[in-house]
Amino acid sequence: MRRLLLIPLLLVPLVGGPATPTLASSTGPTATGHGGAVTSVDPTATAVGLDVLRRGGNAVDAAVAVAATLGVTEPFSAGIGGGGFFVYYDARSGKVSTLDGRETAPQSMTSTAFVDPATGQPYAFQEARVSGISAGVPGTLATWDTALRRWGKRSLATNLRPASEVARRGFTVDQTFATQVSDNKAAFAQFTPTAALFLPGGQPPAVGSTLRNPDLAATYDLVARRGIDAFYGGEVGRDIVTAVQHPPVAANPSVPWQYQIRPGGMTLADLRAYEVRRPEPTHMVYRGYDVYGMATPSSGGSTVGEALNILERSDLGRLDGTQALHRYLEASALAFADRNRYVGDHTPRPLLESLLTNDFAASRACRIDPLHAATKPVPPGVPGASCATTAGGATADFGKSTTNLTVADKWGNVVEYTLTIEQIGGNGIVVPGRGFLLNNELTDFNFTNTQAPADDPNLPAPGKRPRSSMAPTIVLQHGRPFLALGSPGGSTIITTVLQILINRIDLGMTLPQALAAPRATQRNTAAVVAEPAFISGPGVALGTLGHTFTPMAEIGAATAIEFLPRGKLLACAEPVRRGTGSAGTVH
C-alpha cells in the first residue's frame, strides 16, 4: 500500500536528542546500497526501519519497528491481534534460527469446533470467520519480545515508539486501504468499535483523508511501559477475552449480516499460557544453495523444500520455458498433495524430515510426465516407497491477509518475517478501546477430515496451532547470505516463494525480474490459478500440455534482499502488485 505520514519522518528520537528526518535512499520498489536495507509493502514502515538502522539498531530492532508500524498502516493484514513466523540469520555464528509465533487454539476447542451442532454440517466460511470461534491466542507481541531479548540491541519500548507516533498522528488513506475497508464493510459494520474506527459516518474513509488510531497508540504505549504481560493476562488480555466471548455486536448495524455471530471460548488462562516456540528451521540444499525455512505448524519450509528437491531432478536452466514452468507446476501439485496429507502442528519431526529427503523427491519426480499435465488432485506419496501413492484429497485455503518484510543490517544479520491476522480484516472484531483487529487464524484448521479414511493432520484441537503456508526463507551460499525472501497470499505464498527462487536461480532473471514475472500457482487443484499475464503468455503453450487456468488479478506481494559482492545490498519489493512495495538502503 502506498501512503505517507502526514508529518516528517522521523517522528521521535529512538535515543536521546531531537529527531532528524532522514529519508530512505529509495522509496520505490528497488534500492541498491550499503549499510543495511529494509523492504516492506509500505513506505512509512520502510522509512521507520531504515531510521532504526541508521541510529544503531540491528536487523531485529528494525524488523520489530517495521512490523509495529505495519500494524498501524496495514491493520487488515497484520497487527498485535495476530501471529507469524520469524527467521533470523546471525552473522556472528552463521546460524539460521526461527521463532514460531503462530496463534494457538484455546483449551476449549475441539475437532468439531467449526461444525454446526444443529445440522452436523460445517459452518459457511464467513460464518466461521466473523465470530469469536475463529480467534486464536495472538503470538505477535510475544514474538517481538522474544526476538529482541535474544538478538536485539534495543528494548521493545524503544522499538514500539515510532509506530505509536504514527498511530497517534495519523497517515493518509490510499486506494488500497479504502478498498479493503469497502470489501469488508458488511463484516466491519457488525461490530461497534470496528465501525467506529474504519467506517466513519457508516462509509469507508475517503482516499486522501487522515486516519488516526489513538487507541492503538495507547495500547503500544501501555505495552512499552508495562511489558507484554499487560497483553498476556493483563488489562489488554482481559479486553481480548471479553471481545471473543462476548463479541461487541452493533445493535443496529448499517449493513445486514446473514449469519449468527457466535462467541468463542478463549480465556485469560489461554493468553497467560502462550509461548513462542523455537523450532529448528527446515533445511535442504538446492543446486549448492542452503535453503532454510519454517517448520511446523508452517508448511512453508517443507513444501517449498520438497518442490525444490523434485525440481532438482531436472536441469531447468537448459529446458525451454514451457518445460521449465510445466515442471514447476507439476512439482508444486505433488508437494501440496504431501503437505495436505502429512503436515500439521503435531507432525513428528522425523516425518517432516522424510519429506525433504532426496529419495522421497526422486519417488515423486518420477511421476512427472514431460508431455502431459497430471490429472489433479494427484494423490500423496508414501515416504520410503518408490513412486507409490496413498489415498488423500485436496484442501482449500482461504487465507490472504498477510504481510512480509525483509531486513539486513551493517553487521550482516538478516531477518525474514511473515506476519498475519489471516483473512483481510481478520475476524472483523476490533478490541474495544484497544485499536487492533483480532485474527481469524483458527479457520486455517480444516473444518472436517479432508484426508479420510486417513487422519487429517490439521483438525482443530485444544492448544493446537493451525497449519500455515507462510514461508519466510533465507538462502545461504558458502555459508553466507545470498537471498532472503517471503510473501503474503495464503497458500499461494508457497508457490510465490518457489517461483521467485527458480526464476532467480535457474531461469537467469535478476531479482527485480524474478519478482515482477507473471505468477501461477498450482496447489493440487483441477485448474492452475494464474495472473492474466501468465495465462496470455506462457500459459498458451502450457495449455497444449493439458494445463487449464483460472485467472486471479494478483498473486502474492513479495519482499526480498539479495546480498551482492563487497557488502552491497539489492532490496526489492513488488514493482506493480498491491500498488508497489517500498525498498530502501541506509547508504
ZAMARMI-14877 format. One record per residue (C-alpha): x negated, y negated, z. Coordinates in pm, 1 decimal, decimal comma, always signed. Layout:
! residues N
X Y Z
...
//
This chain:
! residues 587
+0,0 +0,0 +0,0
-130,5 -344,9 -85,8
-86,3 -600,2 +187,1
-299,8 -855,6 +361,7
-291,4 -1009,5 +704,6
-134,5 -1346,9 +748,3
-440,5 -1461,0 +942,7
-809,3 -1440,7 +860,1
-996,2 -1125,3 +936,8
-1124,5 -1062,5 +1176,9
-866,1 -1127,9 +1441,1
-1051,3 -1079,2 +1765,1
-1410,2 -1009,1 +1855,5
-1488,4 -647,5 +1931,2
-1758,5 -765,7 +2168,0
-1817,3 -1098,0 +2334,9
-1821,5 -1416,3 +2132,3
-1597,3 -1563,8 +1867,4
-1494,0 -1351,5 +1573,9
-1647,8 -1448,8 +1242,9
-1436,6 -1344,0 +943,8
-1640,1 -1119,8 +714,9
-1456,5 -958,9 +429,1
-1528,6 -632,4 +254,3
-1776,5 -633,3 -30,7
-1488,5 -490,2 -234,9
-1116,8 -495,9 -174,0
-1045,6 -287,5 -480,9
-1027,9 +90,1 -512,3
-1401,9 +138,0 -571,9
-1706,8 -5,6 -397,0
-2077,2 +75,7 -407,7
-2329,7 -33,9 -149,1
-2525,0 +42,9 +166,7
-2492,1 +30,4 +542,9
-2163,0 +219,4 +573,3
-1834,6 +246,9 +387,0
-1461,2 +270,8 +451,5
-1182,7 +377,0 +220,6
-811,9 +394,7 +300,5
-478,7 +313,8 +139,7
-460,9 -34,2 +292,4
-690,6 -338,0 +260,6
-620,5 -464,5 +611,3
-715,0 -129,5 +764,2
-1024,3 -100,6 +545,2
-1138,0 -451,3 +642,3
-1090,3 -371,2 +1012,4
-1304,3 -58,9 +975,1
-1580,2 -244,3 +792,6
-1590,9 -507,3 +1064,8
-1630,9 -237,4 +1329,5
-1928,1 -100,1 +1135,9
-2079,1 -448,7 +1098,6
-2050,0 -505,9 +1473,2
-2243,3 -192,4 +1561,1
-1968,6 +65,8 +1583,9
-2022,7 +403,0 +1425,1
-1808,1 +606,6 +1186,8
-1590,3 +743,6 +1466,1
-1523,4 +397,8 +1610,3
-1433,0 +267,3 +1267,0
-1212,1 +566,6 +1189,0
-1008,9 +514,6 +1506,4
-974,8 +141,4 +1441,3
-864,1 +208,8 +1081,3
-615,8 +475,5 +1192,0
-469,0 +249,9 +1460,4
-425,5 -28,6 +1204,7
-259,1 +209,3 +960,7
-14,6 +286,2 +1242,5
+93,2 -78,4 +1209,1
+81,2 -135,2 +833,7
+164,7 +222,9 +724,1
+410,7 +319,1 +1002,1
+611,3 +557,1 +782,4
+304,6 +771,1 +711,5
+107,8 +769,1 +1034,9
+100,2 +645,2 +1391,0
+72,4 +747,3 +1753,3
+400,4 +935,1 +1723,8
+230,2 +1196,0 +1503,9
-84,6 +1404,8 +1470,5
-363,9 +1503,2 +1237,1
-697,4 +1669,9 +1171,7
-1036,2 +1502,9 +1221,2
-1353,0 +1633,4 +1052,7
-1687,8 +1489,0 +1161,4
-2042,4 +1526,6 +1029,4
-2305,5 +1440,2 +1288,8
-2621,7 +1314,2 +1120,3
-2845,2 +1387,0 +1417,4
-2755,4 +1755,2 +1444,9
-2649,1 +1814,0 +1084,4
-2338,1 +1987,2 +1219,2
-1977,5 +1959,5 +1099,2
-1715,9 +1966,3 +1376,8
-1337,0 +1945,9 +1372,4
-1060,2 +1828,8 +1602,3
-711,9 +1976,1 +1581,2
-470,9 +1702,3 +1685,4
-165,8 +1875,1 +1539,3
+170,0 +1832,2 +1711,8
+296,8 +2119,8 +1927,8
+640,9 +2264,5 +1980,7
+792,9 +2217,8 +2325,2
+809,2 +2520,4 +2552,2
+1183,5 +2535,8 +2497,2
+1151,6 +2602,9 +2121,7
+1249,3 +2944,3 +1987,6
+1220,8 +3115,0 +1648,1
+1582,0 +3018,6 +1571,8
+1546,2 +2650,0 +1659,6
+1645,3 +2544,5 +1307,3
+1933,3 +2788,6 +1270,0
+2284,3 +2658,8 +1338,5
+2425,0 +2876,3 +1618,2
+2775,8 +2811,7 +1489,0
+2709,1 +2954,7 +1142,7
+2390,8 +3158,7 +1169,4
+2254,3 +2963,6 +871,8
+1951,2 +2732,8 +871,4
+2020,3 +2364,0 +902,0
+2001,1 +2149,4 +590,7
+1658,5 +1987,4 +582,6
+1782,2 +1633,3 +654,6
+1995,3 +1759,5 +943,9
+1689,1 +1925,6 +1093,5
+1461,8 +1631,5 +1021,0
+1673,3 +1345,6 +1160,0
+1705,8 +1488,0 +1507,8
+1522,2 +1536,7 +1834,0
+1459,5 +1900,8 +1745,9
+1204,3 +1814,6 +1477,8
+975,1 +1606,3 +1701,2
+657,8 +1778,8 +1814,0
+438,7 +1661,5 +2100,9
+218,4 +1394,3 +1935,1
-156,0 +1451,6 +1913,9
-289,7 +1133,3 +1755,2
-383,2 +932,9 +2064,5
-544,5 +1236,0 +2225,6
-744,3 +1290,5 +1906,0
-873,8 +933,3 +1910,1
-966,8 +957,8 +2276,0
-1141,5 +1293,3 +2231,0
-1333,5 +1180,6 +1922,2
-1453,3 +862,4 +2090,7
-1559,4 +1040,4 +2408,5
-1757,4 +1297,8 +2210,9
-1910,0 +1088,0 +1934,5
-1808,3 +721,8 +1954,9
-2008,9 +423,8 +2073,7
-1715,2 +210,5 +2186,3
-1416,5 +255,2 +2410,7
-1065,5 +333,9 +2297,1
-956,2 -4,6 +2430,6
-1206,6 -187,5 +2211,5
-1112,6 +8,5 +1902,9
-739,1 -50,0 +1956,2
-776,4 -426,4 +1984,1
-775,6 -518,5 +1611,8
-465,8 -308,1 +1542,0
-286,5 -461,6 +1837,8
-356,0 -805,6 +1696,3
-230,3 -704,5 +1350,7
+93,0 -578,2 +1507,8
+136,9 -893,5 +1713,3
+66,7 -1148,8 +1439,3
+221,4 -956,4 +1150,6
+148,3 -861,6 +794,2
+308,8 -929,7 +459,5
+562,7 -674,1 +338,3
+481,3 -537,7 -5,7
+698,0 -349,7 -254,2
+588,3 -5,2 -138,1
+678,5 -83,1 +223,2
+1017,4 -223,9 +125,5
+1089,3 +74,9 -99,0
+1004,8 +322,3 +177,0
+1246,8 +145,1 +409,2
+1512,2 +141,9 +138,9
+1466,8 +513,9 +74,2
+1516,5 +577,3 +447,3
+1792,7 +323,3 +502,1
+2057,5 +579,7 +591,9
+1835,7 +761,7 +841,6
+1697,6 +442,1 +996,3
+2044,3 +293,1 +1033,0
+2146,6 +574,6 +1268,5
+1916,8 +455,7 +1547,3
+1942,9 +118,3 +1718,6
+1568,5 +50,0 +1772,0
+1474,7 +169,3 +1421,9
+1735,0 -50,3 +1257,0
+1628,4 -347,5 +1467,2
+1265,0 -313,0 +1358,8
+1292,8 -207,9 +994,9
+1640,9 -320,9 +885,7
+1668,0 -685,8 +987,6
+2019,7 -801,9 +913,9
+2102,7 -448,6 +801,3
+1870,9 -458,7 +499,0
+1509,3 -364,2 +425,6
+1264,2 -650,4 +484,1
+1211,6 -866,2 +178,9
+891,4 -833,7 -18,6
+666,5 -1119,0 +89,6
+825,7 -1153,1 +431,7
+633,1 -1113,1 +756,1
+682,3 -803,3 +967,0
+570,1 -820,8 +1328,6
+580,0 -536,8 +1577,7
+526,0 -682,7 +1926,4
+646,9 -361,1 +2091,6
+370,5 -160,0 +1925,0
+116,2 -428,4 +2016,8
+227,8 -398,8 +2378,6
+204,1 -18,4 +2362,1
-151,1 -36,1 +2228,6
-237,9 -288,1 +2498,7
-90,9 -63,8 +2769,2
-293,8 +234,8 +2648,6
-603,4 +13,3 +2630,9
-556,8 -83,9 +2997,0
-446,8 +247,9 +3146,0
-577,8 +510,6 +2906,9
-389,2 +783,6 +2727,6
-227,3 +907,2 +3049,5
+20,9 +623,1 +3001,1
+131,5 +811,9 +2690,3
+89,6 +1173,0 +2800,4
+307,5 +1172,7 +3107,6
+326,6 +803,3 +3195,8
+584,9 +541,2 +3113,3
+544,3 +574,7 +2735,9
+579,9 +950,9 +2768,4
+899,5 +913,3 +2964,4
+1041,3 +693,3 +2690,6
+943,0 +950,7 +2426,3
+1116,2 +1231,5 +2615,3
+1429,0 +1022,5 +2661,2
+1439,2 +941,4 +2289,2
+1400,9 +1309,2 +2197,6
+1652,8 +1442,5 +2447,1
+1897,8 +1154,4 +2400,1
+1840,7 +1003,0 +2054,9
+1919,3 +628,0 +2059,1
+2208,7 +662,0 +1815,2
+2371,9 +338,7 +1698,1
+2733,9 +300,0 +1800,0
+2832,9 +169,5 +1458,6
+2559,6 +245,7 +1204,9
+2569,0 +32,2 +892,1
+2529,1 +342,5 +673,4
+2721,2 +666,4 +730,8
+2535,4 +991,4 +804,6
+2681,3 +1328,5 +716,5
+2511,5 +1531,6 +987,5
+2532,5 +1563,2 +1361,6
+2223,1 +1414,0 +1523,0
+2101,0 +1687,1 +1753,3
+1888,6 +1642,1 +2067,0
+1554,2 +1810,0 +2120,5
+1405,6 +1983,4 +2420,7
+1070,5 +1808,9 +2469,7
+986,4 +1740,3 +2835,4
+730,3 +1536,3 +3023,5
+557,0 +1863,9 +3110,4
+511,6 +1931,8 +2738,3
+339,9 +1594,9 +2697,1
+117,6 +1646,7 +3000,3
+12,0 +1988,6 +2872,7
-103,4 +1864,5 +2532,5
-465,3 +1944,0 +2445,2
-680,2 +1866,4 +2143,4
-834,7 +2185,2 +2010,2
-1190,5 +2208,3 +1877,1
-1192,0 +2495,7 +1628,1
-1493,3 +2583,5 +1417,1
-1445,7 +2447,5 +1065,9
-1381,7 +2676,0 +774,1
-1688,7 +2716,6 +558,1
-1766,1 +2855,9 +217,4
-2031,5 +2795,9 -46,4
-1924,8 +2681,0 -392,2
-2192,3 +2662,7 -661,4
-2452,5 +2584,2 -395,6
-2244,0 +2325,8 -208,6
-2136,3 +2391,0 +151,5
-1765,9 +2311,7 +178,1
-1625,5 +2252,3 +527,7
-1257,6 +2213,2 +612,5
-989,0 +2260,2 +876,7
-899,1 +2595,5 +1025,3
-553,6 +2690,1 +1153,5
-299,0 +2558,6 +1215,9
-400,9 +2383,1 +895,2
-401,4 +2598,0 +585,8
-607,7 +2336,5 +404,3
-955,2 +2472,2 +466,6
-874,4 +2835,3 +397,0
-661,1 +2773,1 +88,0
-899,1 +2524,1 -74,8
-1185,9 +2757,3 +9,7
-1016,8 +3070,4 -126,1
-922,6 +2895,3 -451,4
-1280,9 +2773,2 -495,1
-1408,8 +3126,2 -433,9
-1172,8 +3255,5 -703,7
-1276,6 +2982,3 -945,6
-1647,2 +3050,8 -889,2
-1595,7 +3372,6 -1085,2
-1554,4 +3152,5 -1396,1
-1802,8 +2904,1 -1538,7
-1553,4 +2619,0 -1558,8
-1808,6 +2376,2 -1698,0
-1862,7 +2593,5 -2006,5
-1494,6 +2660,5 -2071,1
-1278,3 +2431,2 -2278,6
-1050,0 +2200,2 -2086,2
-738,3 +2412,2 -2131,9
-903,2 +2726,9 -1998,1
-1057,8 +2542,6 -1702,8
-720,3 +2396,2 -1599,9
-542,7 +2727,7 -1662,5
-775,1 +2897,7 -1416,9
-734,5 +2614,0 -1168,2
-357,0 +2656,1 -1177,5
-371,3 +3036,9 -1151,8
-624,0 +3030,7 -867,8
-403,4 +2782,1 -682,3
-99,6 +3010,3 -710,6
-296,0 +3311,4 -584,6
-439,2 +3120,4 -289,7
-94,3 +2983,7 -198,1
+52,3 +3335,6 -202,8
-207,6 +3437,9 +55,8
-158,7 +3118,5 +255,6
+214,2 +3179,0 +282,6
+168,5 +3541,4 +384,3
-114,9 +3517,6 +633,5
-181,6 +3165,2 +760,2
-18,0 +3015,3 +1066,5
-112,7 +2878,0 +1405,7
-183,1 +3220,2 +1554,5
-364,1 +3377,0 +1257,0
-659,0 +3572,3 +1404,0
-987,4 +3412,3 +1306,0
-1122,6 +3738,0 +1152,6
-820,7 +3748,9 +920,3
-870,5 +3384,4 +826,3
-1236,3 +3451,7 +751,6
-1145,1 +3754,5 +539,8
-950,3 +3524,7 +306,2
-1275,4 +3337,4 +240,8
-1492,6 +3636,6 +152,2
-1636,4 +3689,9 -192,9
-1493,9 +4041,8 -205,8
-1140,6 +3915,0 -147,5
-1189,5 +3639,5 -404,5
-1301,1 +3898,0 -658,5
-990,9 +4106,8 -589,4
-775,5 +3800,4 -659,3
-971,5 +3661,6 -955,5
-925,0 +3986,2 -1145,1
-552,3 +3909,4 -1162,6
-607,1 +3600,7 -1378,8
-525,8 +3665,7 -1743,0
-708,1 +3406,1 -1954,7
-437,2 +3426,7 -2223,6
-117,4 +3421,2 -2016,7
+11,9 +3247,4 -1704,9
+132,4 +3496,6 -1446,5
+499,4 +3507,2 -1356,9
+547,6 +3312,4 -1033,8
+569,1 +3361,9 -748,6
+275,5 +3600,3 -750,4
+253,7 +3841,0 -455,8
-13,9 +3801,3 -190,3
-326,6 +4010,2 -187,8
-445,1 +4259,6 +70,2
-779,0 +4176,0 +234,8
-1011,5 +4469,8 +182,1
-826,0 +4605,2 -121,4
-913,0 +4582,5 -490,3
-663,1 +4385,7 -696,0
-388,4 +4510,6 -466,1
-84,4 +4314,8 -357,9
+186,7 +4331,6 -98,2
+540,3 +4201,7 -77,9
+598,4 +3841,1 +12,2
+768,0 +3532,1 -120,6
+702,0 +3167,4 -171,1
+794,8 +2899,6 +77,0
+895,8 +2539,2 +25,6
+710,7 +2242,3 +170,9
+897,5 +1915,6 +208,1
+630,7 +1707,7 +381,7
+498,2 +1399,5 +204,7
+434,9 +1133,0 +465,5
+64,1 +1136,9 +544,2
-235,7 +909,9 +511,5
-606,3 +973,0 +477,1
-921,1 +775,9 +549,2
-1291,6 +830,5 +491,3
-1571,5 +654,5 +680,1
-1951,3 +669,0 +675,0
-2190,7 +463,8 +887,6
-2550,1 +342,3 +853,9
-2676,5 +632,2 +1065,4
-2537,6 +889,7 +823,3
-2238,3 +1004,0 +1029,4
-1920,4 +1081,2 +835,6
-1552,4 +1105,1 +929,7
-1282,3 +1256,1 +711,7
-945,0 +1215,0 +882,3
-592,1 +1301,7 +769,7
-304,7 +1195,2 +995,5
+70,3 +1204,9 +959,2
+420,4 +1182,0 +1101,2
+538,5 +1430,0 +832,0
+827,1 +1300,3 +618,6
+816,7 +937,1 +508,3
+964,4 +773,9 +817,5
+919,1 +1079,4 +1041,3
+1240,2 +1181,5 +1216,3
+1372,0 +825,4 +1190,3
+1360,2 +752,8 +1563,8
+1163,1 +451,5 +1687,4
+1097,1 +499,8 +2057,7
+1291,3 +218,3 +2227,1
+1065,2 -64,5 +2338,9
+751,1 +108,4 +2208,7
+745,7 +21,4 +1836,6
+644,7 +354,4 +1681,1
+828,0 +628,7 +1495,2
+837,4 +987,3 +1611,9
+729,4 +1268,8 +1384,8
+944,2 +1543,2 +1233,5
+644,7 +1774,2 +1221,9
+829,5 +2078,4 +1352,8
+1018,9 +2103,8 +1024,5
+685,7 +2228,3 +888,3
+778,0 +2557,1 +1052,7
+971,2 +2793,1 +829,1
+1333,4 +2787,0 +937,2
+1375,4 +3161,1 +874,0
+1145,5 +3450,1 +783,4
+1014,3 +3381,9 +432,9
+791,2 +3690,7 +424,3
+1041,3 +3965,8 +508,2
+1007,9 +4254,4 +562,7
+665,5 +4140,0 +688,1
+629,7 +3896,4 +976,4
+625,3 +3526,9 +892,6
+320,2 +3357,1 +1049,4
+491,1 +3018,1 +1051,3
+810,4 +3068,0 +1251,1
+873,0 +2836,7 +1549,7
+765,0 +2947,5 +1897,8
+704,2 +2781,0 +2235,6
+387,0 +2572,6 +2232,6
+307,6 +2671,7 +1874,8
+171,6 +2429,9 +1614,6
+337,3 +2428,4 +1271,8
+131,2 +2518,5 +969,1
-13,8 +2219,4 +788,2
-154,7 +2161,2 +441,4
-381,8 +1876,1 +544,8
-726,7 +1937,0 +400,2
-987,3 +1682,9 +515,6
-1304,8 +1814,9 +354,7
-1676,3 +1741,6 +387,4
-1918,7 +1883,3 +130,5
-2290,3 +1914,8 +201,5
-2575,3 +1966,1 -43,2
-2900,3 +2096,4 +103,7
-2761,8 +2021,7 +449,3
-2682,3 +1656,6 +383,2
-2350,8 +1491,3 +290,0
-2263,3 +1496,4 -77,8
-1890,7 +1420,9 -71,6
-1611,7 +1361,1 +179,9
-1251,7 +1354,0 +66,4
-889,9 +1408,9 +161,1
-537,8 +1313,7 +59,2
-176,8 +1290,2 +175,4
+101,1 +1473,0 -6,0
+242,1 +1767,9 +188,9
+140,6 +2097,5 +34,2
+9,5 +1910,8 -272,1
-279,5 +1796,5 -50,2
-446,4 +2131,6 -106,1
-432,3 +2116,3 -483,3
-524,3 +1746,8 -492,3
-844,4 +1811,3 -297,0
-914,3 +2121,6 -504,4
-861,1 +1943,1 -835,4
-1084,0 +1649,7 -735,8
-1360,1 +1891,5 -633,5
-1359,7 +2079,6 -963,2
-1328,1 +1752,7 -1158,3
-1640,0 +1621,8 -985,6
-1849,5 +1939,0 -953,3
-1750,8 +2138,5 -1262,4
-1598,7 +1911,3 -1524,0
-1856,8 +1633,0 -1533,6
-1639,5 +1349,1 -1405,8
-1764,1 +1065,4 -1189,2
-1590,8 +1034,0 -853,4
-1364,3 +746,7 -970,7
-1272,4 +951,1 -1277,6
-1207,8 +1257,5 -1063,1
-959,7 +1061,9 -850,7
-794,4 +892,0 -1147,7
-743,1 +1205,1 -1360,1
-378,9 +1319,1 -1403,2
-281,2 +1582,9 -1147,7
-89,0 +1906,1 -1149,3
-4,9 +2128,3 -854,4
+73,7 +2499,5 -871,8
+183,3 +2623,4 -529,5
+306,0 +2965,8 -639,2
+629,4 +2828,7 -780,9
+801,6 +2906,3 -1109,3
+703,7 +2572,3 -1262,8
+392,4 +2360,4 -1223,9
+469,5 +2021,4 -1070,7
+268,8 +1761,8 -1261,2
+232,8 +1392,7 -1323,2
+374,3 +1274,6 -1658,2
+27,3 +1201,3 -1797,8
-75,3 +1559,5 -1726,4
+235,4 +1703,9 -1892,1
+192,2 +1496,3 -2208,1
-183,5 +1553,9 -2213,4
-342,4 +1887,1 -2114,9
-0,1 +2029,1 -2033,3
+81,7 +2060,2 -2403,2
-190,7 +2320,3 -2463,5
-126,4 +2486,5 -2127,1
+232,8 +2538,8 -2234,7
+110,6 +2779,6 -2503,3
-25,4 +3000,0 -2222,7
+314,3 +3013,7 -2054,9
+291,0 +2732,0 -1800,5
+607,9 +2528,7 -1754,6
+623,1 +2188,0 -1590,8
+839,7 +1978,2 -1362,2
+747,2 +1608,2 -1350,8
+652,9 +1417,9 -1036,1
+567,0 +1049,1 -1060,5
+261,7 +1067,3 -833,6
+73,0 +1346,9 -660,6
-148,6 +1257,9 -365,9
-328,9 +938,1 -271,0
-686,8 +1041,0 -208,2
-979,1 +863,5 -47,0
-1339,8 +973,7 -83,7
-1702,3 +874,6 -36,1
-1990,6 +1014,3 -239,4
-2342,5 +995,3 -99,8
-2590,0 +880,2 -362,4
-2972,1 +874,4 -354,5
-3159,8 +627,9 -130,9
-2871,6 +579,2 +109,0
-2632,9 +434,7 -146,4
-2260,2 +499,2 -96,9
-1981,9 +520,9 -353,3
-1646,5 +462,3 -180,5
-1331,5 +540,6 -378,0
-959,0 +516,6 -324,3
-675,4 +570,7 -567,3
-705,0 +334,5 -863,9
-331,9 +349,0 -951,0
-127,8 +575,0 -721,2
+64,5 +412,5 -432,9
-25,4 +71,1 -567,2
-401,9 +147,1 -547,4
-615,2 +204,7 -240,9
-884,9 -5,4 -75,5
-1255,6 +72,2 -53,9
-1541,9 -132,3 +82,1
-1905,6 -110,5 +186,2
-2087,9 -300,2 +459,0
-2352,1 -439,3 +221,8
//
